[in-house]
């Protein structure tokens, strides 16, 4: 089951994100996701800056993502699947839900940003129709430069 999260679910979104992003703690530029707090996620949802999704299997939360809509697009970030649940199609199910949501809300594309140093994530998005739209170096919230690609999928 996939459902929209509300502010009181911030702790679940945070927990799944930390489990999923832990593998990026010791890379050259650790993910800033590891510094986010339950409070910051809760406030962002409460204030309407972003939405979040939760994926459950047998009432156990195994996946999450955060997203927002802008003009003609839906932008998502922090797509997370608990390590023990990977390989079951959870990320693709979440992406399909986001695509349906974008269609229902009149958006023409879905966008995300992916680190160039994590090719398996780039490949995941390519496997469901995303293309690399551009390469950029961004400064993460910790102040470090990170080479990224912006990936887009046009939806009809």
N, C-alpha and C positions, 0 to 999 in steps of 0.2 A: 504494500500500500504506500502511496505517495500522497502527502498532504502539505498544504501551506503551514508553516510554523507561525506561531505568534510569539509575542515578547516573552511569555512565560516558558517557552521552549528553547530560549537562548542557551541554556545550560547543555541541552542535548546537541544543538548545532555546534557549540564550542567543543564538547567532548569528542564528537566524531571528527571534527576538523583537527584537533590535536593528535588523535590517534593516526589519522591519515598523513599528516604533515610531519610527524616525528622523524621520518626517514630523511627529511631535509634539514635536520638540526645541525649536522656536522659537515655540510657541503661548504664550498668556498664562501658563499654569501647565504647564510641561513634564511629560511623563509620568515618573513615578518608575521605570518599567520601564527607562529608559535608565541608571539608576544601579545596577541589579542586576548581580551578578557570577556568573560560572560557579560559583564556590565556594558562593555562597549557594543557588543552584538545586540543586547537587549535594547539599549538606547537607540541604536540605528533602526531597529525594527519598529519600536514605539513611535519614533519621530517620522517614520515613513520614508527614510532615506533608502531603505532596501527591504526586500522580502527575503524569506528563507523557505526552503523545502526540507522535509525530512522523508526518508525512505525507511519503511519498516518491513521486516519479515517476521511473522509470528510475534508481533508486537515488540520486537527488538529493533531499536534504531540502528541502522547499518550505513546509512548514507545521508549526505546533506549537500546543499549548495545555497549560495546567496546570490540574489539578482536584483536588478532594477531595470525599469523601462525608461528609455530616452527617445524622444521624437519618434523615429521610425524603427528603433531597434530595442532589443533586449540584451543587456550586458550581464554576464554571470561571472562569478569568481568563487574561489575556495570550494570547488567541486571536491567532495571528500567521500571516500568509501573506507570503512574500517578494514584494516589489513587482512583480517581473517575471512572477510566476505568478498575479497576481490576475485575476479574471474567468473562471476555469476551474472554479469550483464547489468549490474546495478547502475553504474555510471551511464550506460547507454539508455537505460530506462528513465533516468533523471533527465538526460538530454532530450529524450522524446517528449517528456512531460513539458519541459521548457519550450520546445518547439510548438507544441499544441497551445500552450498558454500565449505565446507570442502571436500565433495566428488568430486566436480568439480576441486578442487585444489590438489587432490591426498593425502589427509590427511586420516589417519586411525582411529583417535579418536578425541573426543572433551573433553576438560578438563575445570573445574572451581574449585574455592575454595569457600566454604560456612562456615559461622560461625556455630559452633555446637549449639549455643544458639538460633538459628532461625530454629527450626525443620520444619516449614511450607515451607521454601525454599528448604531444603533437600528433603522433600516429593514431591515438585513440580518436581525436577530433576529426582527423582526415578520414578515418574509417566510416564516419557517419555523415560525410559530406561537407565538412569545413575545409576552407582553403586558407593558406597563409596570405594575408592581405598586405602586411608590411612587417619590417623588422624595426625594432626601436630599443634604445637603451633608456631605461627608466631608473629613477632613484627611488628605492623602496623606503617605507616609513622609518627604517633604521638608518637611512642616509647612505646606503651603498648602491652603486650602479649595478643594474641587472640587465643582461641582454635578453630581450623577449621578442616574441612574434605576436602580432595581433591576428587572430583567426576569426573568420566570418563564415556564416552559412546563410545564403539567401533562401528565404522560405516563400512559398507561394500561397 
